[in-house]
Amino acid sequence: MWIEAAASVQAAYGPRPLAPADWPEPPALGPRPHPQDLSGDDIQEGWSEQALFQVIARQ
C-alpha cells in the first residue's frame, strides 16, 4: 500500500535526489591492500593484519 503511495508522489513531483546537487564530490578512495602485502606477524591476542583483513573483507 505504501509503495503505491510513494509511486504516486514520485509521479506527481518526480524522484527525489539522493544528495543535494551542491554537495561536493567525495574524495577518491585509495586502492585496497592485497592480503599478501600485509604482515602475518602477531599484532595482539593472535590477530595479524592478514586475519583482520580477511574478517573485514567478509563483511
Residue, then its C-alpha position, 0 to 999 in steps of 0.5 A: m500500500w505504501i509503495e503505491a503511495a510513494a509511486s504516486v508522489q514520485a509521479a506527481y513531483g518526480p524522484r527525489p535526489l539522493a544528495p543535494a546537487d551542491w554537495p561536493e564530490p567525495p574524495a577518491l578512495g585509495p586502492r585496497p591492500h592485497p592480503q599478501d602485502l600485509s604482515g602475518d606477524d602477531i599484532q595482539e591476542g593472535w590477530s595479524e593484519q592478514a586475519l583482520f583483513q580477511v574478517i573485514a573483507r567478509q563483511 
